[in-house]
């Protein structure tokens, strides 16, 4: 699709499992991301990135315009700005695509003054990605679906929860990360 946009959609292992348990048909974003979510259109792709282990775990096709809904999907937050999606690729953490595997293909790794500067591109969602980067991720996900490669996963990193999410549970919100 010529006019397709590619958006990063962050998940923790917990929020990914909750998304799938709810049918894998609705993705949501934080309150402060309302304006950005409204830019996402049917036919766009969401590149599902699993924080903690830095891997792409899924691909979603947007099936609706943005809407607001607070019905429970996720237990720790409601992510009220939502879009209906169709799950195109769903991998396991062990077969998910490590972002470092795409280092030579993604612009976020090019010309870095600091070797960790790329992490700024995977700290919030939704974030619109360059078409070439989105296509590289889609190709890697499709390949991983057809030819899965199992890579060990550190259970501690998989279980990691962003500090902002941990803080919210305790009643305090520090610098929020988006799911």
Backbone as CSV, one residue per row, in Angstrom:
resi,resn,N_x,N_y,N_z,CA_x,CA_y,CA_z,C_x,C_y,C_z
1,UNK,0.856,-1.185,0.000,0.000,0.000,0.000,0.899,1.244,0.000
2,UNK,0.718,2.057,-1.013,1.592,3.202,-1.209,1.519,4.213,-0.063
3,UNK,0.338,4.472,0.449,0.183,5.498,1.476,0.269,4.955,2.901
4,UNK,0.703,3.724,3.049,0.782,3.112,4.378,1.872,3.801,5.205
5,UNK,1.526,4.064,6.457,2.511,4.543,7.419,2.830,3.421,8.386
6,UNK,4.007,3.510,8.970,4.483,2.513,9.923,4.674,3.197,11.275
7,UNK,4.111,2.592,12.307,4.130,3.166,13.649,4.699,2.173,14.637
8,UNK,5.545,2.642,15.517,6.040,1.807,16.596,4.953,1.685,17.657
9,UNK,4.738,0.462,18.138,3.759,0.185,19.197,4.481,-0.621,20.262
10,UNK,4.760,0.025,21.392,5.525,-0.624,22.462,4.641,-1.479,23.356
11,UNK,5.196,-2.613,23.757,4.543,-3.507,24.706,5.562,-4.010,25.702
12,UNK,5.108,-4.255,26.922,5.877,-5.086,27.846,5.366,-6.505,27.607
13,UNK,6.034,-7.492,28.148,5.549,-8.862,28.008,4.141,-8.969,28.602
14,UNK,3.914,-8.294,29.714,2.593,-8.317,30.355,1.533,-7.685,29.458
15,UNK,1.791,-6.496,28.908,0.770,-5.837,28.091,0.538,-6.586,26.773
16,UNK,1.572,-7.236,26.236,1.411,-8.040,25.018,0.487,-9.232,25.300
17,UNK,0.727,-9.924,26.405,-0.122,-11.065,26.763,-1.563,-10.612,27.016
18,UNK,-1.735,-9.455,27.655,-3.079,-8.933,27.911,-3.777,-8.557,26.599
19,UNK,-3.032,-7.960,25.675,-3.552,-7.621,24.349,-4.053,-8.885,23.647
20,UNK,-3.244,-9.939,23.653,-3.626,-11.188,22.989,-4.807,-11.853,23.694
21,UNK,-4.797,-11.841,25.027,-5.879,-12.470,25.802,-7.229,-11.790,25.528
22,UNK,-7.179,-10.498,25.192,-8.408,-9.750,24.882,-8.833,-9.946,23.424
23,UNK,-8.155,-10.819,22.710,-8.510,-11.110,21.325,-7.566,-10.544,20.285
24,UNK,-6.614,-9.704,20.707,-5.653,-9.127,19.762,-6.313,-8.253,18.707
25,UNK,-7.384,-7.552,19.095,-8.129,-6.756,18.113,-8.138,-5.264,18.394
26,UNK,-7.576,-4.846,19.542,-7.558,-3.430,19.903,-6.216,-3.095,20.538
27,UNK,-5.548,-2.076,20.006,-4.330,-1.581,20.638,-4.650,-0.209,21.218
28,UNK,-3.975,0.138,22.303,-4.273,1.395,22.962,-3.029,2.154,23.369
29,UNK,-3.220,3.440,23.619,-2.115,4.325,23.945,-2.526,5.261,25.073
30,UNK,-1.547,5.847,25.714,-1.788,6.716,26.866,-2.567,7.984,26.507
31,UNK,-3.133,8.560,27.529,-3.938,9.779,27.420,-3.193,10.880,26.659
32,UNK,-1.939,11.097,27.001,-1.190,12.209,26.401,-0.845,11.985,24.924
33,UNK,-1.144,10.810,24.394,-0.828,10.503,22.997,-2.036,10.628,22.060
34,UNK,-3.129,11.216,22.547,-4.361,11.316,21.776,-4.147,11.906,20.382
35,UNK,-3.485,13.044,20.297,-3.303,13.709,18.999,-2.496,12.838,18.032
36,UNK,-1.492,12.158,18.535,-0.675,11.304,17.670,-1.487,10.094,17.195
37,UNK,-2.265,9.500,18.092,-3.078,8.333,17.732,-4.084,8.702,16.638
38,UNK,-4.581,9.916,16.675,-5.549,10.349,15.660,-4.944,10.420,14.264
39,UNK,-3.627,10.428,14.156,-2.958,10.451,12.852,-2.847,9.058,12.233
40,UNK,-3.072,8.030,13.036,-2.987,6.648,12.549,-4.259,6.333,11.771
41,UNK,-4.093,5.762,10.593,-5.230,5.517,9.693,-5.363,4.027,9.347
42,UNK,-6.581,3.605,8.993,-6.756,2.225,8.543,-5.788,1.895,7.406
43,UNK,-5.217,0.701,7.488,-4.220,0.278,6.502,-2.795,0.496,6.972
44,UNK,-2.589,1.388,7.937,-1.248,1.578,8.499,-0.836,0.312,9.248
45,UNK,0.458,0.166,9.452,0.992,-0.972,10.198,1.554,-0.509,11.537
46,UNK,1.311,-1.304,12.568,1.918,-1.092,13.876,3.001,-2.140,14.049
47,UNK,4.210,-1.673,14.313,5.368,-2.536,14.536,5.460,-2.782,16.039
48,UNK,5.123,-3.977,16.471,5.029,-4.291,17.905,6.400,-4.646,18.454
49,UNK,6.851,-3.817,19.382,8.193,-3.929,19.942,8.086,-4.288,21.419
50,UNK,8.779,-5.341,21.787,8.743,-5.815,23.165,9.901,-5.205,23.948
51,UNK,9.551,-4.305,24.871,10.586,-3.672,25.692,11.184,-4.710,26.623
52,UNK,12.298,-4.394,27.213,12.955,-5.345,28.110,13.902,-6.253,27.355
53,UNK,13.410,-6.860,26.247,14.280,-7.744,25.466,14.615,-7.162,24.090
54,UNK,14.107,-5.969,23.784,14.451,-5.251,22.549,14.236,-6.084,21.287
55,UNK,13.016,-6.619,21.163,12.685,-7.438,19.993,11.320,-7.048,19.436
56,UNK,11.200,-7.186,18.125,9.908,-7.004,17.471,9.156,-8.322,17.566
57,UNK,7.948,-8.275,18.137,7.190,-9.494,18.422,5.939,-9.639,17.570
58,UNK,5.527,-8.575,16.889,4.313,-8.696,16.105,4.127,-7.575,15.108
59,UNK,3.132,-7.779,14.259,2.761,-6.803,13.250,1.239,-6.721,13.226
60,UNK,0.725,-5.510,13.345,-0.713,-5.276,13.354,-1.074,-4.353,12.200
61,UNK,-2.205,-4.636,11.559,-2.727,-3.733,10.540,-3.883,-2.958,11.157
62,UNK,-3.849,-1.651,11.025,-4.879,-0.795,11.591,-6.178,-0.997,10.812
63,UNK,-7.277,-1.212,11.567,-8.566,-1.511,10.956,-9.636,-0.463,11.259
64,UNK,-9.272,0.608,11.985,-10.254,1.654,12.295,-9.541,2.967,12.553
65,UNK,-10.326,4.007,12.599,-9.811,5.292,13.064,-9.718,5.238,14.584
66,UNK,-9.052,6.210,15.166,-8.884,6.264,16.618,-10.220,6.508,17.313
67,UNK,-10.341,5.947,18.500,-11.511,6.174,19.343,-11.066,6.111,20.796
68,UNK,-11.918,6.587,21.688,-11.604,6.564,23.113,-12.479,5.526,23.786
69,UNK,-11.838,4.687,24.596,-12.542,3.619,25.302,-11.722,3.278,26.541
70,UNK,-12.374,3.152,27.649,-11.679,2.811,28.887,-12.058,1.427,29.405
71,UNK,-12.713,0.632,28.577,-13.065,-0.704,29.047,-11.778,-1.508,29.269
72,UNK,-11.795,-2.384,30.268,-10.554,-3.064,30.668,-10.014,-4.033,29.624
73,UNK,-8.761,-3.833,29.295,-7.964,-4.777,28.512,-6.679,-5.032,29.282
74,UNK,-6.066,-3.930,29.735,-4.803,-4.007,30.459,-5.069,-3.740,31.936
75,UNK,-4.407,-4.475,32.811,-4.741,-4.352,34.241,-4.120,-3.136,34.916
76,UNK,-2.969,-2.670,34.475,-2.294,-1.577,35.178,-2.660,-0.185,34.655
77,UNK,-3.091,-0.108,33.408,-3.486,1.166,32.808,-4.599,0.899,31.808
78,UNK,-5.348,1.926,31.461,-6.435,1.677,30.508,-6.065,1.992,29.057
79,UNK,-4.980,2.730,28.801,-4.586,3.094,27.438,-5.848,3.458,26.633
80,UNK,-6.464,4.612,26.955,-7.801,4.938,26.443,-7.890,5.306,24.966
81,UNK,-6.793,5.704,24.355,-6.845,6.095,22.936,-6.503,4.869,22.117
82,UNK,-7.522,4.344,21.459,-7.429,3.012,20.879,-7.734,2.996,19.391
83,UNK,-7.281,1.894,18.774,-7.579,1.624,17.382,-7.820,0.128,17.240
84,UNK,-8.751,-0.213,16.371,-8.974,-1.627,16.074,-7.870,-2.084,15.133
85,UNK,-7.437,-3.321,15.341,-6.328,-3.858,14.559,-6.606,-5.300,14.141
86,UNK,-5.892,-5.717,13.123,-5.873,-7.109,12.701,-4.448,-7.600,12.925
87,UNK,-4.300,-8.700,13.646,-2.968,-9.246,13.910,-2.482,-9.996,12.675
88,UNK,-1.373,-9.525,12.105,-0.787,-10.161,10.922,0.350,-11.107,11.289
89,UNK,1.126,-10.732,12.302,2.234,-11.562,12.777,2.215,-11.542,14.289
90,UNK,2.359,-12.732,14.863,2.421,-12.872,16.321,3.507,-13.898,16.602
91,UNK,4.595,-13.452,17.218,5.716,-14.329,17.529,5.803,-14.560,19.036
92,UNK,6.639,-15.486,19.418,6.952,-15.726,20.824,8.228,-14.944,21.151
93,UNK,8.465,-14.631,22.422,9.692,-13.897,22.761,10.960,-14.563,22.210
94,UNK,11.001,-15.887,22.222,12.195,-16.605,21.745,12.388,-16.496,20.237
95,UNK,11.307,-16.289,19.486,11.422,-16.188,18.025,11.255,-14.754,17.519
96,UNK,11.006,-13.813,18.437,10.872,-12.403,18.061,12.192,-11.900,17.473
97,UNK,12.099,-10.854,16.675,13.254,-10.330,15.933,14.007,-9.298,16.771
98,UNK,15.264,-9.607,17.134,16.058,-8.622,17.890,16.301,-7.368,17.043
99,UNK,16.121,-6.213,17.638,16.328,-4.970,16.901,17.769,-4.886,16.381
100,UNK,18.711,-5.468,17.126,20.118,-5.413,16.703,20.361,-6.220,15.436
101,UNK,19.487,-7.182,15.146,19.597,-7.956,13.908,19.358,-7.054,12.701
102,UNK,18.657,-5.942,12.922,18.317,-5.017,11.840,19.193,-3.762,11.841
103,UNK,20.234,-3.797,12.636,21.088,-2.616,12.837,21.579,-1.991,11.526
104,UNK,21.937,-2.823,10.559,22.459,-2.305,9.290,21.358,-1.789,8.362
105,UNK,20.092,-2.103,8.688,18.983,-1.720,7.813,18.182,-0.529,8.332
106,UNK,18.273,-0.246,9.629,17.438,0.800,10.227,18.178,2.130,10.354
107,UNK,17.521,3.194,9.952,18.136,4.526,10.003,18.418,4.969,11.439
108,UNK,17.683,4.435,12.418,17.881,4.859,13.809,19.263,4.469,14.332
109,UNK,19.963,3.583,13.620,21.308,3.172,14.030,22.409,3.890,13.242
110,UNK,22.027,4.722,12.286,23.015,5.365,11.423,23.532,6.669,12.031
111,UNK,24.807,6.905,11.866,25.461,8.163,12.267,25.194,8.553,13.720
112,UNK,25.325,7.598,14.609,25.093,7.869,16.026,26.327,8.495,16.661
113,UNK,26.112,9.585,17.372,27.219,10.178,18.119,27.446,9.418,19.419
114,UNK,26.381,8.821,19.927,26.444,7.991,21.124,25.896,6.624,20.729
115,UNK,26.593,5.522,21.055,26.131,4.203,20.607,24.758,3.799,21.150
116,UNK,24.292,4.463,22.193,22.983,4.146,22.754,21.889,5.122,22.321
117,UNK,22.212,6.051,21.432,21.242,7.063,21.010,20.018,6.449,20.330
118,UNK,20.144,5.285,19.723,19.016,4.633,19.052,17.867,4.368,20.018
119,UNK,18.168,4.198,21.307,17.122,3.842,22.272,16.056,4.929,22.391
120,UNK,16.397,6.159,22.068,15.416,7.232,22.094,14.278,7.010,21.111
121,UNK,14.502,6.192,20.094,13.485,5.908,19.079,12.518,4.807,19.500
122,UNK,12.794,4.156,20.627,11.927,3.050,21.079,11.492,3.264,22.533
123,UNK,11.282,4.516,22.891,10.890,4.838,24.274,9.432,5.221,24.423
124,UNK,8.758,5.469,23.346,7.363,5.878,23.423,6.612,5.402,22.196
125,UNK,5.311,5.342,22.303,4.506,4.972,21.142,3.135,5.624,21.260
126,UNK,2.493,5.898,20.150,2.957,5.563,18.809,3.980,6.585,18.300
127,UNK,4.915,6.095,17.531,5.896,6.942,16.869,5.923,6.516,15.403
128,UNK,5.779,7.498,14.518,5.823,7.197,13.088,7.259,6.911,12.682
129,UNK,7.428,5.815,11.969,8.745,5.425,11.487,8.859,5.689,9.996
130,UNK,10.087,5.849,9.534,10.341,6.010,8.109,9.853,4.756,7.391
131,UNK,9.352,4.950,6.181,8.847,3.826,5.396,9.902,2.743,5.221
132,UNK,11.125,3.128,4.920,12.183,2.129,4.707,12.445,1.324,5.982
133,UNK,12.392,1.979,7.131,12.579,1.268,8.403,11.400,0.336,8.665
134,UNK,10.192,0.834,8.422,9.007,0.012,8.621,9.026,-1.222,7.739
135,UNK,9.391,-1.045,6.484,9.443,-2.184,5.559,10.516,-3.191,5.972
136,UNK,11.637,-2.711,6.494,12.684,-3.620,6.962,12.185,-4.470,8.129
137,UNK,11.448,-3.846,9.038,10.901,-4.585,10.183,9.845,-5.576,9.713
138,UNK,8.956,-5.152,8.812,7.919,-6.050,8.297,8.567,-7.261,7.628
139,UNK,9.566,-7.039,6.786,10.238,-8.150,6.111,10.876,-9.102,7.118
140,UNK,11.499,-8.557,8.151,12.136,-9.398,9.176,11.082,-10.198,9.954
141,UNK,9.943,-9.564,10.256,8.872,-10.266,10.967,8.279,-11.389,10.113
142,UNK,8.048,-11.115,8.849,7.497,-12.138,7.948,8.467,-13.304,7.817
143,UNK,9.747,-12.993,7.717,10.759,-14.042,7.628,10.795,-14.869,8.918
144,UNK,10.701,-14.197,10.065,10.721,-14.893,11.359,9.486,-15.783,11.521
145,UNK,8.377,-15.374,10.926,7.163,-16.183,10.982,7.335,-17.464,10.159
146,UNK,7.939,-17.314,8.974,8.144,-18.462,8.073,9.308,-19.338,8.503
147,UNK,10.364,-18.709,9.011,11.591,-19.426,9.376,12.011,-19.042,10.792
148,UNK,11.263,-19.499,11.806,11.577,-19.077,13.177,12.960,-19.526,13.642
149,UNK,13.639,-18.608,14.306,14.937,-18.898,14.920,14.763,-18.673,16.412
150,UNK,15.017,-19.715,17.194,14.874,-19.573,18.649,16.152,-18.982,19.221
151,UNK,15.972,-17.913,20.000,17.088,-17.261,20.688,16.721,-17.212,22.161
152,UNK,17.680,-17.472,23.018,17.367,-17.443,24.453,16.865,-16.072,24.883
153,UNK,16.005,-16.084,25.881,15.461,-14.857,26.446,15.774,-14.849,27.932
154,UNK,16.298,-13.738,28.405,16.559,-13.581,29.833,15.219,-13.339,30.527
155,UNK,14.772,-14.275,31.384,13.467,-14.112,32.036,13.347,-12.817,32.840
156,UNK,14.447,-12.363,33.426,14.404,-11.110,34.202,14.125,-9.918,33.286
157,UNK,14.735,-9.915,32.103,14.490,-8.824,31.157,13.071,-8.909,30.582
158,UNK,12.598,-10.121,30.363,11.244,-10.306,29.839,10.213,-9.806,30.849
159,UNK,10.470,-10.035,32.120,9.530,-9.636,33.183,9.665,-8.167,33.564
160,UNK,10.696,-7.495,33.028,10.959,-6.104,33.380,9.747,-5.221,33.112
161,UNK,9.492,-4.346,34.049,8.398,-3.378,33.904,9.007,-1.988,33.958
162,UNK,8.609,-1.123,33.064,9.151,0.241,33.092,8.921,0.879,34.460
163,UNK,9.880,1.691,34.876,9.777,2.356,36.183,8.482,3.145,36.324
164,UNK,8.040,3.757,35.253,6.807,4.553,35.315,5.608,3.677,35.645
165,UNK,5.576,2.469,35.084,4.471,1.563,35.359,4.544,1.064,36.790
166,UNK,5.749,0.758,37.258,5.918,0.335,38.649,5.491,1.456,39.581
167,UNK,5.864,2.681,39.229,5.539,3.834,40.078,4.028,4.047,40.142
168,UNK,3.344,3.878,39.013,1.903,4.099,38.992,1.196,3.131,39.936
169,UNK,1.657,1.910,39.988,1.059,0.914,40.862,1.187,1.347,42.319
170,UNK,2.281,2.000,42.646,2.494,2.494,44.002,1.780,3.819,44.247
171,UNK,1.138,4.360,43.224,0.387,5.594,43.385,1.107,6.831,42.906
172,UNK,2.313,6.687,42.413,3.081,7.839,41.933,3.468,7.582,40.500
173,UNK,3.324,8.605,39.672,3.742,8.469,38.295,4.965,9.342,38.077
174,UNK,6.035,8.717,37.629,7.252,9.470,37.312,7.222,9.724,35.809
175,UNK,8.304,9.568,35.093,8.288,9.841,33.659,7.671,8.653,32.933
176,UNK,6.427,8.793,32.482,5.721,7.642,31.881,6.301,7.221,30.545
177,UNK,6.376,5.918,30.352,6.678,5.340,29.064,5.358,4.913,28.464
178,UNK,5.269,4.891,27.171,4.058,4.377,26.551,4.208,2.900,26.342
179,UNK,3.109,2.248,26.334,3.165,0.808,26.121,3.391,0.561,24.668
